[in-house]
Amino acid sequence: MDPYFLYSIAILLPLLLVQDGFLPYASHQVYMLLRTLARRPSTPRVRLAQMSAHLSNGASIGTANGSGHGVPLTELPKSANFTLHLPADPLFPTPADSFDAPRSKLGPRMVKGALYTYVRPEGSEKAELLGVSKRAMEDIGLKEGEETTEEFKELVAGNKIMWDNETKEGIYPWAQCYGGWQFGSWAGQLGDGRAISLFESTNPSTGIRYEIQLKGAGKTPYSRFADGKAVLRSSVREYIVSEALNALNIPTTRALSLTLSPNARVRRERLEPGAIVCRFAQSWLRIGTFDILRARGERNLIRTLATYIAEEVFPGWKSLPGAVNASEQTSAAVEAITNPPRNISASEIQGPPGAEENRFSRLYREIVRRNALTVAKWQAYAFTNGVLNTDNTSLFGLSLDFGPFAFLDNFDPNYTPNHDDHMLRYSYRNQPSIIWWNLVRLGESLGELIGAGEHVDDETFATKGVSEAFAPELIKRAETIIQATGEEYKAVFLAEYQRLMTLRLGLQTQKPSDFDLLLSELLDSMEALELDFTHFFRRLSSVTLASVATDEQRREVAALFFHKEGVTGLGNTEESARARVAAWLDRWRERI
């Protein structure tokens, strides 16, 4: 992402929101993060390069355009694999059925036996394009300047779709059906209540396919009691944080554009201006997609969806990880956890008796591994999602659906930006365990396929289900594999978290003692002294070894990390705080 674009947004955002009488939950956090990203470094280049080695050029792995060139919107390759391979709402089985229906008939209701409903955006009168992400344009494969065309503006405002009803050709928009566990309780059918996917696009240079979606474009059958709209303040927040996370190399859904809908006065606590975010992702599928199928006993659809994900969302069955042993601590076992064998045939069965892994077990483990890597990155950058329900947990391992998110200021592990989260279920500290809780729900949905082992393709099992005689063996195997996958989740998470924190500390190598002597002590000190998480690492990057050579120097440098108001935190004094930070700086200096 262009740092000057980020900087300008960071400067304008607080003014815009305060002027309208709104204060975002995390405006200060986002503001400071973006200023940090945009600020020119004043530190030695070698040290700064070390401490930022985990960042890319501002694009997540697998999303860089690479060529520097793009194509017009009309020439961008488009598809609809999702609707081609998966079952539609039986009430509107074809695009023509949906197009011919009054828009009012496409409102909230229960949808069964389907994974989506064909539904068009409501459109937006006098829409005003407020912003476009240059990096997003490049990653999708659109040429520079395409955002100035009327076709682009009409598309991202919900006023244009890629469907011709006269010829019955093109791609018709759709909204996904899914359910979810919210705050640990089953919430039933949820779905895309205000999001409508327009089409899938493929970047001509990279071959990466994205699903292009509008958020805030009107009611769908999954809107429940809501209006299908989005207010400007939340849309601005999603637009910014999507691209900020991507710039930090954290897997995330993306934001292409932000459009104001001046005639859409949306009622929340009061009337607010409406907006539409055009966002995109390699997949919008979530754990909740399987949740709703399991809750309804639609076992055939579970198999269909799992197969679709492996073959159409991921690069195929052979791309999935082969069996590993996460309980072993040998160097070979640790390497296998980090880089598991792949290229395993879809029909191959791996693992010891009682834990035989088939292709659906490998699919489950791939999803688990992706989420372990993502939550490790959240923790390394103190990003707190705030609403980690299963319907907000991506099967592709992306940061998804931004509500009351925040980046920590003072390091407080119990912090949650969600004012309704009184039990701190979704606090920063709990994010790794909550993501695993969600992944266990996914394991339950896939449990029948996982537990079937080598019998997963037997005709009797596939068509008639689990026999009474086979059930105990199947359940035991599923439980064993899910439990072992939990160990793999922990191992992948810890390896990635330690890797990132090692780099954030400016270290070139890892040592077993680093976790206790450097990292744990640092986090304990940051919590006790109420130090700003992001500022600490930013300011540490400017500290030279020569400046902390003596105890006196270290005590002097320690003040660099305090708030301008001075030392805070219960029981701390200026002297004790300086001594604690100085002691840590000494260990850090010796380790460097």
Secondary structure, 3 states (H helix, E strand, C coil): CCHHHHHHHHHHHHHHHHHCCCCCCCHHHHHHHHHHHHCCCCCCHHHHHHHCCCCCCCCCCCCCCCCCCCECHHHCCEECHHHHHCCECCCCCCHHHHHHCCHHHHCCCCCCCCCEEECCCCCCCCCEEEEECHHHHHHHCECCCHHHCHHHHHHHCCCCCCEECCCCEECCCEEECCEEEECCEEEEECCCCCEEEEEEEECCCCCCEEEEEEECCCCCCCCCCCCCCCEHHHHHHHHHHHHHHHHCCCCECEEEEEEEEEEEEEECCCEEEEEEEEEEECCCCEHHHHHHHHHCCCHHHHHHHHHHHHHHHCCCHHHCCCCCCCCCCCHHHHHHHHCCCCCCCCCCCECCCCCCECHHHHHHHHHHHHHHHHHHHHHHHCEECCCCCHHHCECCCCECCCCCCEECCECCCCCCCCCCCCCCCCCCCCHHHHHHHHHHHHHHHHHHHHHCHHHCCCHHHHHHCCCCCCHHHHHHHHHHHHHHHHHHHHHHHHHHHHHHHHHHCCCCCCCCCHHHHHHHHHHHHHHHHCCEHHHHHHHHCCCCHHHHCCHHHHHHHHHHHCECCECCCCCCCHHHHHHHHHHHHHHHHHHC
